[in-house]
Amino acid sequence: MTKAYDIKKGRFCPPVRVSLFGKGWDKLFDDAEKAVSQPSEQPTSSSTSSEPSKLHFTIDIDQFPAFEPLLLDLSSTKKLTVDNRLYIKQCTGKDYLSVKVNMHQPAKQNPESFLSKRISLVAPVTKENITPKSSSMRILSGSTVAFCNKIPRSSQIRYMHFSSDGLLNLSVDNWSSFTICLVDENSAHGEEKDVKLKEGEINYGSIVKLLDRATCFWLPRMRIMNEIKGVIPLDQIIDQKKRVCELQKSALQSLDNRYMSNQGNEIKKIYVTALNDVMDEIEPSEKWAIMSIDETKYRFYEAMGPVSDPVTPVPTIIGIKPKKTANSDGTPITLVEFTGSNFRKDHNIWFGLHELIQHSNEPNCITCVLPTYDEVLRPREVSFSKTDSELNYPVTITRNDGVIYGTSYYFLYNVGDGSCCAAMVNPLTEFIDPTRLRRI
């Protein structure tokens, strides 16, 4: 579930997008269809249907329960939808909210609700009033963003979008999320294959690359240029000290000095009017607002078949921290602390196929005994990802009724000395090489 900040008239910009990934959804829809086709054994009345409803999804805002949930256009043949009907009334810049997607299954009495991360409603930060308090709106290399363009006298905002045929165009009701990566200056003007990416804040004048997260297609290198009332200063040395923040308008300039432009709902590269040797003039069609995108993913699997209890709330890990301590008898012991939310007493944590021994279990923290390399290596016939003499074990959470929850975390064990550390997928290399992990 992907969402961004609200900017105008209480609408989400870009609109909320919900996607279903994995082959398990086909089985879930199929099982629901079979349940609908079977005659109900329950007594019926004039106010109750004799058949259970099909598997369906609704969406609403968690902090506004008075709003009627909206039906989402998701099915066995359509697993992605963009909903632009959600809006917020009477909100302030200090408000927080969460988008909630509800899954209604025929076999379960209550819906299962999946919450987005908390969204802070904020006003656009101007290029003159960036303060330490607005640091959360700065764009970092490796973050996920979207772009939009709005032409005066038009009521519609158009979003940059990669179509199914691989063309970059503009859309009113769909949009693409991009991973924005800062290009190392030493490789900025070489061949595309030799480009090196780096971490850090993105400033005006920086050379970046955009990766479409759906198609894994890289756009050619470009500069993010500072725009001042339709004028682009070509000498961006001063502007390089100005950080790019979301919802600001800027220009996207290719290395051949053309600009990305909204041309009849198509995105084209054009040359613009040169005012002089140090300034270009652009039209509103060349002004792009950049928006930071938050993506909340839930992964679950009913390994022992459908369960009667809801799979939600989904337990979530947000941090892993090893710590050394001692048993009551003074024996040294290494524990690993998992912080997060929605932990229950019947939750257990696994490294690959090895179940960890719990030391304590609280709603926001589970502490386990850190297993040795020899312990997690069993059973030896099972193969896990191995890179640079390291074995990478996925961290999962299980429930006693067979529900398995995936996480974005791994634990790395050195084959040589048995040392270990926690890691997660590096956003800078997630689509280039997903096996490269970032140690935490």
C-alpha positions, -999 to +999 in steps of 0.1 A: +000+000+000+016+032-011+006+067-001+020+103+001+012+135+018-019+155+014-015+189-004-047+204-016-084+203-007-078+173+016-070+150-013-041+126-014-014+135-039-006+112-055-038+091-048-036+060-027-025+029-046-031-007-034-014-037-049-017-075-043+015-095-049+021-132-049+004-163-062-014-169-029-040-143-039-052-165-068-059-194-043-076-170-019-100-156-045-106-192-058-115-204-023-138-175-018-156-182-051-161-218-040-175-207-007-200-185-025-211-213-048-218-236-019-253-233-004-254-218+031-265-240+060-274-209+081-310-199+084-319-168+063-341-139+068-354-110+047-325-088+059-297-113+055-284-128+022-285-166+019-250-165+004-218-151+018-202-122+000-172-127-022-137-118-012-135-080-015-116-050-002-126-016+012-106+014+021-110+042+046-091+065+070-085+050+104-089+083+123-122+091+106-144+061+113-176+081+105-167+079+068-183+051+049-156+027+037-151+027-001-151-005-022-118-011-039-116-024-075-096-055-068-102-090-080-086-122-092-078-105-125-071-071-113-045-069-085-036-032-086-059-002-081-055+036-076-082+053-055-086+090-057-118+093-038-103+096-003-102+130+012-098+146+047-120+173+062-109+200+086-074+188+090-044+209+102-007+206+097-004+189+131-027+160+122-016+124+116-036+097+100-034+062+086-050+048+055-067+014+062-074-014+038-100-039+050-101-075+036-135-091+038-134-129+035-166-151+033-152-175+059-144-149+085-169-129+105-148-097+108-127-079+083-089-080+085-075-045+085-041-034+072-029+000+082-004+023+064+023+041+082+012+073+099+010+102+075+019+137+088-002+163+070+021+191+060+021+222+039+047+225+011+081+238+022+093+267+002+129+271-009+133+300+014+119+285+047+138+252+049+146+247+086+159+218+107+123+211+115+115+205+079+144+180+076+118+151+073+107+165+040+142+164+024+148+140-004+175+114+003+192+091-022+175+057-023+141+071-013+109+065-032+093+094-050+067+104-075+065+134-098+035+155-109+029+185-132+000+210-133-006+235-160-024+267-152-061+269-161-062+231-157-079+216-127-062+182-131-028+172-117-009+148-141+015+122-128+046+108-144+037+072-152+053+042-170+027+025-191+025-013-196+042-009-230+072+007-213+065+043-224+069+073-201+038+094-202+014+114-180-017+101-163-045+117-143-055+085-124-023+065-122+013+071-113+047+055-110+069+053-080+106+058-086+137+051-065+158+083-068+196+077-066+224+102-063+251+097-089+287+098-078+303+129-094+334+109-105+312+087-127+285+112-135+297+118-171+309+084-181+291+055-197+257+045-182+271+011-173+299+027-153+277+050-132+281+046-094+254+055-069+259+070-035+239+079-004+232+113+010+209+143+007+200+155-028+206+191-035+198+213-065+222+208-094+228+171-084+229+144-110+205+116-103+190+085-118+154+073-115+144+037-113+108+028-121+099+003-093+073-015-114+093-022-146+128-019-130+137+004-159+164+031-154+158+066-168+189+083-182+209+105-159+194+140-152+199+170-131+174+184-106+175+221-113+164+250-091+135+269-105+129+306-096+097+321-111+102+302-144+139+309-146+166+282-143+201+295-132+225+273-152+253+279-127+240+257-099+271+260-077+252+283-052+220+262-056+240+230-047+238+241-011+200+241-013+184+208-004+156+194-026+124+190-005+091+173-014+063+194-030+088+220-043+087+227-080+119+220-099+131+212-134+145+179-147+173+185-172+190+158-192+228+159-197+223+172-232+205+203-217+170+194-227+141+195-202+114+169-193+082+186-205+044+179-205+036+180-242+000+171-248-001+145-220+031+130-232+065+135-216+091+147-241+126+162-239+127+197-253+151+226-256+138+258-239+144+295-244+179+306-233+177+341-217+214+343-218+245+322-212+236+315-176+198+314-175+171+293-192+134+302-192+109+274-187+071+271-189+048+255-163+049+223-185+085+219-175+079+224-137+077+192-117+067+187-081+085+159-063+067+139-036+082+114-011+063+081-011+059+058+018+052+021+011+038-003+036+041-040+028+025-069+045+035-105+038+017-134+053+011-171+045-014-195+060+010-224+059-014-250+074-044-239+055-070-212+061-073-201+097-105-189+115-088-161+133-078-129+115-043-126+103-043-091+115-029-071+132+003-081+115+034-082+137+060-058+125+097-056+132+113-021+131+146-028+147+171-056+157+197-051+183+221-078+198+232-074+234+255-093+257+243-103+292+246-132+316+223-159+330+214-160+366+244-183+372+267-158+356+272-176+323+277-152+294+249-151+269+241-131+238+205-120+232+189-104+202+162-078+208+134-074+182+115-041+186+082-035+167+045-037+172+016-062+175+037-090+191+017-117+209+026-145+232+020-171+205+045-154+181+079-170+175+108-157+155+128-178+131+161-174+112+155-195+081+143-229+094+157-224+130+133-213+157+148-189+182+145-196+219+126-168+235+139-149+266+110-125+270+079-115+250+062-081+252+037-064+228+065-041+215+096-062+221+106-099+218+140-109+231+156-142+220+188-161+225+211-155+196+217-188+179+252-199+168+262-205+132+261-243+138+226-241+152+211-221+123+229-243+097+207-272+105+191-288+085+222-287+062+204-299+031+184-267+029+202-240+009+200-203+017+215-173-001+253-172+001+275-142-008+311-135+001+314-164+025+282-154+043+249-172+047+218-150+047+189-162+067+155-145+064+138-134+096+102-145+098+075-145+125+052-175+130+019-179+149+008-211+166-020-217+141+005-218+111+004-182+099+038-171+087+047-134+085+076-123+063+098-093+072+124-072+054+152-083+077+179-109+074+206-123+097+241-128+082+265-155+094+301-156+084+310-191+073+346-187+085+344-175+121+306-178+128+302-141+135+268-126+127+249-094+123+214-081+112+208-067+078+181-056+054+178-050+017+197-019+006+173+004-012+201+017-035+207-018-049+173-035-043+165-038-080+201-041-093+211-068-070+186-078-043+211-101-026+232-071-015+221-063+020+227-033+042+240-041+077+223-025+106 
